């Protein structure tokens, strides 16, 4: 089984990578944890938080492969 985690943001702190590695070790051998990061949506004077959230949601949906 493959578990995909899609996170919004880039350059996660080191503790995030350490947590992912530790959590992956605790999973059964048949399971694979895949961590993917997508960039934050552009923020500016003309964009609202709702627009940013919608743009990031669209990016998340594009990152999900068929069958996942």
Backbone as numpy.savetxt, mean C-alpha at the origin, in Angstrom:
# Nx Ny Nz CAx CAy CAz Cx Cy Cz
-0.92 -19.06 -0.71 -1.76 -17.89 -0.71 -0.87 -16.65 -0.71
-1.31 -15.65 -1.42 -0.57 -14.39 -1.47 -1.44 -13.29 -0.85
-0.85 -12.57 0.08 -1.54 -11.45 0.73 -0.89 -10.17 0.23
-1.68 -9.31 -0.38 -1.17 -8.04 -0.90 -1.61 -6.91 0.01
-0.66 -6.08 0.39 -0.94 -4.87 1.16 -0.53 -3.70 0.29
-1.46 -2.80 0.04 -1.18 -1.63 -0.77 -1.24 -0.41 0.16
-0.11 0.25 0.31 -0.02 1.39 1.22 0.17 2.68 0.44
-0.48 3.74 0.90 -0.33 5.05 0.27 0.81 5.77 0.96
1.81 6.15 0.19 2.96 6.87 0.73 4.25 6.26 0.22
5.27 7.02 0.26 6.60 6.55 -0.16 7.58 6.80 0.97
8.67 6.12 0.90 9.75 6.26 1.89 9.23 6.04 3.32
8.72 4.86 3.54 8.22 4.52 4.86 9.40 4.46 5.84
9.14 4.75 7.12 10.21 4.68 8.12 10.74 3.26 8.25
11.94 3.14 8.80 12.59 1.83 8.94 11.75 0.87 9.78
11.04 1.38 10.78 10.27 0.50 11.64 9.14 -0.19 10.87
8.67 0.43 9.80 7.63 -0.21 8.99 8.21 -1.43 8.28
9.39 -1.27 7.68 10.04 -2.40 7.01 10.37 -3.52 7.99
10.81 -3.15 9.18 11.10 -4.15 10.20 9.83 -4.90 10.62
8.74 -4.16 10.76 7.47 -4.79 11.12 6.97 -5.74 10.05
7.12 -5.34 8.79 6.71 -6.19 7.68 7.53 -7.48 7.68
8.83 -7.34 7.87 9.71 -8.52 7.88 9.35 -9.45 9.04
9.09 -8.88 10.21 8.74 -9.69 11.38 7.39 -10.38 11.17
6.42 -9.66 10.67 5.09 -10.22 10.44 5.17 -11.34 9.39
5.97 -11.14 8.35 6.11 -12.14 7.29 6.65 -13.45 7.85
7.57 -13.36 8.81 8.14 -14.57 9.41 7.09 -15.37 10.18
6.09 -14.70 10.70 5.08 -15.36 11.52 3.98 -16.02 10.70
3.92 -15.72 9.43 2.90 -16.31 8.56 3.28 -17.74 8.21
2.29 -18.58 7.91 2.61 -19.94 7.44 3.47 -19.88 6.17
4.26 -20.90 5.97 5.19 -20.93 4.82 4.48 -20.81 3.48
3.24 -21.31 3.40 2.51 -21.27 2.13 2.04 -19.87 1.78
2.07 -18.98 2.73 1.57 -17.62 2.52 2.72 -16.69 2.17
2.45 -15.80 1.25 3.45 -14.81 0.84 2.85 -13.42 1.03
3.59 -12.56 1.73 3.15 -11.19 1.96 3.83 -10.28 0.94
3.02 -9.56 0.18 3.55 -8.64 -0.83 3.15 -7.22 -0.40
4.12 -6.36 -0.24 3.90 -4.99 0.21 4.16 -4.06 -0.97
3.16 -3.26 -1.33 3.33 -2.31 -2.43 2.97 -0.91 -1.94
3.77 0.05 -2.34 3.52 1.44 -1.97 3.14 2.22 -3.23
2.13 3.07 -3.08 1.75 3.96 -4.17 1.95 5.39 -3.68
2.28 6.31 -4.57 2.55 7.69 -4.15 1.29 8.42 -3.69
1.49 9.39 -2.83 0.40 10.26 -2.41 -0.13 11.02 -3.61
-1.40 11.35 -3.58 -1.99 12.17 -4.64 -1.46 13.59 -4.51
-1.42 14.30 -5.62 -0.98 15.69 -5.60 -1.89 16.52 -4.71
-1.27 17.30 -3.87 -2.03 18.20 -3.02 -1.66 19.63 -3.38
-2.63 20.47 -3.36 -2.38 21.86 -3.71 -3.52 22.74 -3.25
-3.43 24.00 -3.62 -4.46 24.96 -3.23 -5.83 24.59 -3.78
-5.83 24.02 -4.99 -7.10 23.76 -5.67 -7.72 22.41 -5.37
-7.02 21.55 -4.61 -7.57 20.22 -4.34 -8.10 20.13 -2.91
-9.16 19.37 -2.77 -9.75 19.15 -1.45 -9.29 17.79 -0.93
-9.42 17.55 0.36 -9.08 16.22 0.89 -9.87 15.10 0.21
-11.11 15.37 -0.13 -11.94 14.36 -0.80 -11.39 14.02 -2.18
-10.91 15.03 -2.89 -10.33 14.78 -4.22 -9.05 13.96 -4.09
-8.23 14.28 -3.09 -7.00 13.51 -2.88 -7.32 12.07 -2.54
-8.31 11.88 -1.67 -8.73 10.53 -1.27 -9.24 9.75 -2.47
-10.02 10.38 -3.32 -10.55 9.73 -4.52 -9.42 9.34 -5.48
-8.46 10.24 -5.65 -7.33 9.95 -6.54 -6.50 8.78 -6.01
-6.26 8.76 -4.71 -5.49 7.66 -4.11 -6.28 6.36 -4.19
-7.60 6.43 -4.01 -8.44 5.23 -4.14 -8.37 4.65 -5.54
-8.37 5.52 -6.54 -8.24 5.07 -7.93 -6.89 4.39 -8.15
-5.83 4.94 -7.56 -4.51 4.34 -7.70 -4.46 2.96 -7.04
-5.11 2.84 -5.88 -5.16 1.55 -5.20 -5.86 0.52 -6.07
-7.00 0.90 -6.64 -7.73 -0.04 -7.49 -6.91 -0.46 -8.71
-6.13 0.46 -9.27 -5.27 0.10 -10.41 -4.16 -0.85 -10.00
-3.71 -0.75 -8.73 -2.61 -1.60 -8.24 -3.07 -3.03 -7.95
-4.37 -3.24 -7.82 -4.89 -4.58 -7.54 -4.93 -5.36 -8.85
-4.22 -6.46 -8.87 -4.17 -7.28 -10.08 -5.45 -8.09 -10.22
-5.81 -8.48 -11.44 -6.99 -9.32 -11.62 -6.87 -10.61 -10.80
-7.92 -10.98 -10.14 -7.90 -12.20 -9.35 -7.48 -12.00 -7.90
-7.06 -10.78 -7.54 -6.66 -10.53 -6.16 -7.85 -10.07 -5.37
